[in-house]
């Protein structure tokens, strides 16, 4: 079985890129069957279950704040 992303990768939704709206990166914290992943958005405590086909790898560097 093959997964689109690996644990710990940083991803962003593709729809934000198409609509030219800023969407923050999320970290992949879990892999599920049938093409779903569990994400934790940067700077948030909540977790999201989303379809992996709607996301792509984040190609820029993520800078963490010291706060």
Residue pairs with C-beta under 8 A, 6 or more apart in sequence:
3 31
3 37
3 52
4 35
4 37
4 52
4 53
4 55
5 11
5 28
5 31
5 37
5 52
5 55
5 57
6 28
7 28
7 29
7 30
7 31
8 27
8 28
8 29
9 27
9 28
9 57
9 58
10 25
10 26
10 27
10 28
10 57
10 58
10 62
11 25
11 26
11 27
11 28
11 37
11 39
11 55
11 56
11 57
11 58
12 23
12 24
12 25
12 26
12 55
12 56
12 58
13 23
13 54
13 55
14 54
14 55
14 56
15 23
15 54
16 22
16 23
17 56
24 41
24 42
24 43
25 41
25 42
25 58
25 62
26 39
26 40
26 41
26 42
26 48
26 55
27 39
27 40
27 42
28 37
28 38
28 39
29 38
29 39
29 40
29 47
30 37
30 38
30 47
31 37
31 38
32 38
32 49
35 51
35 52
35 53
36 49
36 50
36 51
36 52
37 49
37 50
37 51
37 52
37 55
38 47
38 48
38 49
39 47
39 48
39 49
39 50
39 55
40 46
40 47
40 48
41 48
42 62
